[in-house]
Amino acid sequence: MAQRSNDFFIDRMPTQLEVSNAEQLRTIMASLVSDQQPARLQVALEKDQTAEITLMPAIANTFLQVLRLISRGKSFKLMPVDAELTTQQAADHLNVSRPFLVKLLESGQIAFTRTGRHRRVRADDLFAFKVRRDQQRANALSDMAQLDADNGYI
């Protein structure tokens, strides 16, 4: 069965050919990308024409991250930060159950709006919560390591 040319990697895994293509392009891109400097690429067009493309560091690094995912055979979804998510989508992003997410929403830990009787979570609010949660976890682990060191367990 032929795949549609506009398929993304949301609901499917990359094919072996796509993995190989992504790895080849990732290798080329990685050799050109610097965190501080734009990446300049020469692209071959039809009829022996070329075009130079300049990618700013943020764009080049984002492109590299996408290529890394594909070259590892992983599916993914791009999400604008101003997207509104259902509670199930938000729960899936945090890798928690939907009822647990609803408790986070109702306790005020994550901002949300109501559309009729449905809750909607802005992606940027969800990302901000995730950053806070991850920082709290890192701080707790650091405190535990310090306690171990203080008590001579390390």
C-alpha positions in Angstrom: 0.0 0.0 0.0 1.5 3.4 -1.0 1.8 6.0 1.6 0.4 9.5 1.0 3.1 12.0 0.3 1.8 14.3 3.1 2.1 11.7 5.9 3.8 12.9 9.0 5.3 10.8 11.8 2.4 11.3 14.2 0.6 8.0 13.8 3.3 5.9 12.2 7.0 5.0 12.6 9.5 6.0 9.9 10.3 3.4 7.2 13.8 2.0 6.9 14.3 4.2 3.8 13.2 7.3 5.8 15.6 6.3 8.7 18.5 6.0 6.2 17.6 9.3 4.5 17.4 11.1 7.9 20.7 9.7 9.1 22.4 10.7 5.9 21.1 14.3 6.1 21.7 14.4 9.9 25.3 13.6 9.4 25.7 16.3 6.8 23.8 18.9 8.8 25.7 18.0 12.0 29.0 18.8 10.3 27.7 22.2 9.3 25.9 23.3 12.4 27.5 25.5 15.1 25.6 26.8 18.1 26.7 30.4 17.3 26.9 30.6 13.5 24.3 30.1 10.8 24.6 26.9 8.7 25.0 27.5 5.0 23.8 24.7 2.7 24.0 24.4 -1.1 20.9 22.6 -2.4 20.8 21.0 -5.9 17.7 22.1 -7.8 16.5 20.7 -11.1 18.4 21.4 -14.4 21.9 21.8 -12.7 20.8 24.7 -10.6 21.8 25.2 -7.0 20.6 27.5 -4.2 22.2 28.5 -1.0 20.1 28.3 2.1 21.2 29.9 5.4 19.8 28.4 8.5 20.0 30.4 11.7 21.3 28.3 14.7 17.9 27.8 16.3 16.4 26.6 13.0 19.4 24.3 12.2 19.4 22.8 15.7 15.6 22.2 15.6 16.0 20.5 12.2 18.8 18.4 13.7 16.6 17.3 16.5 13.8 16.2 14.1 16.4 14.3 12.0 17.8 12.6 15.1 14.3 11.3 16.0 13.6 10.0 12.5 17.1 8.4 12.1 16.4 6.6 15.4 13.1 5.3 14.0 10.9 7.3 16.3 7.6 9.0 15.6 6.9 12.4 17.0 4.5 15.3 16.9 5.3 19.0 16.6 3.2 21.2 18.8 2.9 25.0 18.7 3.3 26.5 22.2 -0.1 28.3 21.8 -1.9 25.1 21.0 -4.9 24.2 23.2 -4.9 20.6 24.3 -7.5 18.3 25.5 -7.0 16.8 29.0 -6.1 13.5 27.4 -3.5 15.1 25.2 -2.1 17.0 28.1 -2.0 13.9 30.3 -0.3 11.9 27.5 2.4 14.7 27.2 3.1 14.5 31.0 2.9 10.7 30.9 0.2 10.7 33.7 -3.4 9.5 33.7 -6.2 11.9 32.7 -7.8 11.8 36.2 -4.5 12.7 37.8 -4.1 15.6 35.3 -7.6 16.8 36.1 -6.6 16.9 39.8 -3.6 19.0 38.8 -5.9 21.4 36.9 -8.5 21.6 39.7 -5.8 22.3 42.3 -4.5 25.2 40.3 -1.1 23.7 39.5 -1.8 24.1 35.8 -3.9 26.8 34.2 -6.8 25.8 32.0 -10.0 27.1 30.4 -13.4 25.6 29.9 -15.1 25.2 26.6 -18.6 24.2 27.6 -18.0 21.3 30.0 -14.6 20.4 28.5 -11.3 21.6 29.9 -8.6 22.9 27.6 -4.9 23.3 28.5 -2.6 25.7 26.7 0.6 24.0 25.6 2.7 26.8 27.1 1.0 26.4 30.5 1.7 22.7 30.3 5.3 23.2 29.3 5.8 25.7 32.2 4.3 23.2 34.7 6.6 20.5 33.3 9.7 22.8 33.8 8.6 23.5 37.4 8.0 19.9 38.1 11.3 18.8 36.6 13.1 21.5 38.6 11.4 20.4 41.8 12.5 16.8 41.1 16.1 17.8 40.4 16.2 19.8 43.6 14.8 16.9 45.6 17.4 14.5 44.2 20.1 17.0 44.9 18.9 17.3 48.5 18.8 13.6 48.9 22.4 13.3 47.5 23.5 15.9 49.9 21.9 14.1 52.8 23.7 10.9 51.8 27.0 12.8 51.6 26.4 14.4 55.0 25.6 11.0 56.6 28.6 9.3 55.0 26.8 7.0 52.5 28.7 8.3 49.6 
